[in-house]
Amino acid sequence: MMTRNLRTALLFVGIPLVMLGLSFASKPLYDTFCRVTGFGGTTRIAEAAPSDVLDRAVTIRFDANVNGAPLRFRPLERSHEIRLGEHGLAFYEATNTSDHPISVIASYNVTPHRAGPYFNKLECFCFEERVIGPGETKTLPVVFFVDPYMDEKPLMDDVRTITLSYTFFEAADWPGASNGASLD
């Protein structure tokens, strides 16, 4: 039978160890939660587009940001109107403005956040580390669709515009880089 002192010692050692483990697991668990649920404007990555295309159209606005990298980054078009279920194709352009190669990673989100579960990407340049040479410009495609199921949700009736926003980070400064999180 375990003594009271031994049980207390195990609790005082065990609880901090569990808390430490949860702190290391929190970022990957949160990222997974956001990708599965669309929470916080996280879009989904689809394997195939729907077969139904509805008459309801939404305007997709494209936004580009840079966080500390010597990079000029912009969408090649500011907005595009698509019908629910229809494929969309957009291009972004990234130019290294420095005199040395840079390694960068892009992350994304959509607003309004409640549109995240319905915005799906078939092809994307996000979460892939890439090296851009000095003065080099890369054209980056995004293939996407808005799930027709969005039309069945009364909470989404007023959504006429969805903004797809990308932010490039230097790979060493990317928020997922410090904890060994996957770039998938």
C-alpha positions as CSV (number, residue, x, y, z in Angstrom):
1,M,0.0,0.0,0.0
2,M,1.3,3.4,-1.0
3,T,2.2,5.7,1.8
4,R,0.6,9.1,2.0
5,N,4.0,10.8,1.6
6,L,4.9,8.8,-1.5
7,R,1.5,9.6,-3.0
8,T,1.9,13.3,-2.3
9,A,5.5,13.3,-3.8
10,L,4.2,11.6,-7.0
11,L,1.4,14.2,-7.3
12,F,3.9,17.1,-6.9
13,V,6.2,15.6,-9.5
14,G,3.6,14.2,-11.9
15,I,1.4,17.3,-12.2
16,P,4.2,19.6,-13.3
17,L,5.4,16.9,-15.8
18,V,2.0,16.6,-17.3
19,M,1.7,20.4,-17.6
20,L,5.1,20.6,-19.2
21,G,4.1,17.9,-21.7
22,L,0.9,19.8,-22.5
23,S,2.8,23.0,-23.1
24,F,4.9,21.4,-25.7
25,A,1.9,19.7,-27.4
26,S,-0.3,22.8,-27.3
27,K,0.9,24.5,-30.5
28,P,0.6,21.4,-32.7
29,L,-2.7,20.4,-31.1
30,Y,-4.1,24.0,-31.6
31,D,-2.9,24.0,-35.3
32,T,-4.6,20.6,-35.9
33,F,-7.8,21.8,-34.2
34,C,-7.9,25.0,-36.4
35,R,-7.3,23.0,-39.6
36,V,-10.0,20.5,-38.8
37,T,-12.6,23.0,-37.6
38,G,-11.7,26.1,-39.5
39,F,-11.4,28.0,-36.2
40,G,-9.7,31.4,-36.4
41,G,-10.2,31.6,-40.2
42,T,-8.0,28.6,-40.9
43,T,-9.0,27.2,-44.3
44,R,-9.2,23.6,-45.2
45,I,-7.0,21.8,-47.7
46,A,-9.2,19.7,-50.0
47,E,-8.3,16.7,-52.1
48,A,-11.1,17.3,-54.6
49,A,-13.5,20.0,-55.6
50,P,-17.3,19.5,-55.3
51,S,-19.3,18.6,-58.3
52,D,-22.1,21.1,-57.6
53,V,-21.7,24.8,-58.6
54,L,-24.4,27.1,-57.3
55,D,-25.6,30.4,-58.6
56,R,-24.6,32.2,-55.4
57,A,-21.4,34.2,-55.9
58,V,-18.9,35.5,-53.4
59,T,-16.0,37.9,-53.9
60,I,-12.6,36.6,-52.8
61,R,-10.2,39.4,-51.9
62,F,-6.5,38.7,-51.8
63,D,-4.2,40.2,-49.2
64,A,-0.4,39.9,-48.9
65,N,1.8,40.7,-45.9
66,V,5.5,40.4,-45.0
67,N,6.7,39.9,-41.4
68,G,10.3,41.0,-41.3
69,A,11.6,39.4,-44.5
70,P,13.3,41.4,-47.2
71,L,10.5,40.6,-49.6
72,R,8.1,42.5,-51.8
73,F,4.9,40.3,-51.8
74,R,1.6,41.1,-53.6
75,P,-1.4,39.5,-55.2
76,L,-1.5,39.8,-59.0
77,E,-5.2,40.6,-58.7
78,R,-7.0,42.2,-55.8
79,S,-10.2,40.3,-56.0
80,H,-12.1,37.7,-57.9
81,E,-15.8,36.7,-58.0
82,I,-16.6,33.0,-58.0
83,R,-19.7,30.9,-57.5
84,L,-20.0,28.5,-54.6
85,G,-18.4,25.2,-55.7
86,E,-16.5,26.8,-58.6
87,H,-12.7,26.5,-58.9
88,G,-10.8,29.8,-58.4
89,L,-7.2,30.5,-59.4
90,A,-5.2,33.3,-58.1
91,F,-1.5,34.2,-58.3
92,Y,0.8,36.0,-55.8
93,E,4.2,37.4,-56.6
94,A,7.2,37.4,-54.2
95,T,10.4,39.3,-55.0
96,N,13.5,39.0,-52.8
97,T,14.7,42.7,-52.4
98,S,18.0,41.7,-50.7
99,D,21.4,40.9,-52.1
100,H,21.4,37.4,-50.7
101,P,19.2,34.3,-50.9
102,I,16.4,34.2,-48.3
103,S,14.4,31.2,-46.9
104,V,10.8,32.1,-46.4
105,I,7.5,30.4,-45.3
106,A,4.0,31.7,-45.8
107,S,1.0,31.2,-43.5
108,Y,-2.6,32.1,-44.2
109,N,-6.1,32.8,-42.9
110,V,-9.4,34.0,-44.1
111,T,-11.9,36.5,-42.8
112,P,-14.6,36.5,-41.8
113,H,-13.3,33.7,-39.5
114,R,-16.6,31.9,-39.8
115,A,-16.0,31.4,-43.5
116,G,-12.8,29.3,-42.7
117,P,-14.6,25.9,-42.7
118,Y,-16.0,26.6,-46.2
119,F,-12.9,28.0,-47.9
120,N,-10.9,25.1,-49.4
121,K,-7.6,25.1,-51.1
122,L,-6.6,22.5,-53.7
123,E,-3.2,23.9,-54.3
124,C,-1.3,26.4,-52.1
125,F,2.2,27.7,-51.5
126,C,1.7,27.9,-47.8
127,F,3.7,26.1,-45.1
128,E,6.4,25.2,-47.6
129,E,9.9,26.6,-47.0
130,R,11.3,28.0,-50.2
131,V,14.5,29.8,-51.0
132,I,14.3,32.9,-53.2
133,G,17.5,34.2,-54.7
134,P,18.7,37.8,-54.6
135,G,16.5,39.9,-56.9
136,E,14.5,36.8,-57.9
137,T,10.7,36.9,-58.4
138,K,8.5,33.9,-58.0
139,T,4.9,33.6,-59.1
140,L,2.9,31.5,-56.6
141,P,-0.5,30.0,-57.5
142,V,-3.4,29.2,-55.3
143,V,-6.3,27.0,-56.5
144,F,-9.4,27.2,-54.3
145,F,-13.2,26.9,-54.0
146,V,-15.9,27.8,-51.5
147,D,-17.9,24.8,-50.4
148,P,-21.5,25.0,-51.7
149,Y,-22.6,23.7,-48.3
150,M,-22.0,27.2,-47.1
151,D,-25.3,28.2,-48.8
152,E,-27.2,25.9,-46.5
153,K,-26.0,27.7,-43.3
154,P,-28.2,30.7,-42.3
155,L,-25.3,32.1,-40.3
156,M,-23.5,32.5,-43.6
157,D,-26.3,34.3,-45.6
158,D,-24.7,37.7,-45.2
159,V,-21.2,36.6,-46.3
160,R,-20.6,38.2,-49.7
161,T,-16.8,38.8,-49.4
162,I,-14.1,36.5,-48.1
163,T,-10.5,37.7,-47.7
164,L,-7.7,35.3,-48.2
165,S,-4.6,36.7,-46.4
166,Y,-1.1,35.3,-46.6
167,T,1.9,36.4,-44.5
168,F,5.5,35.5,-45.4
169,F,8.1,35.1,-42.6
170,E,11.8,34.3,-42.8
171,A,12.0,30.6,-42.1
172,A,14.0,31.1,-38.9
173,D,11.3,33.6,-37.6
174,W,8.3,31.5,-38.5
175,P,6.1,30.9,-35.4
176,G,6.2,27.1,-36.0
177,A,10.0,26.9,-36.4
178,S,10.9,27.1,-32.7
179,N,9.0,24.1,-31.5
180,G,9.8,21.7,-34.3
181,A,6.2,21.8,-35.7
182,S,5.6,20.3,-39.0
183,L,5.3,22.5,-42.1
184,D,2.4,20.4,-43.5
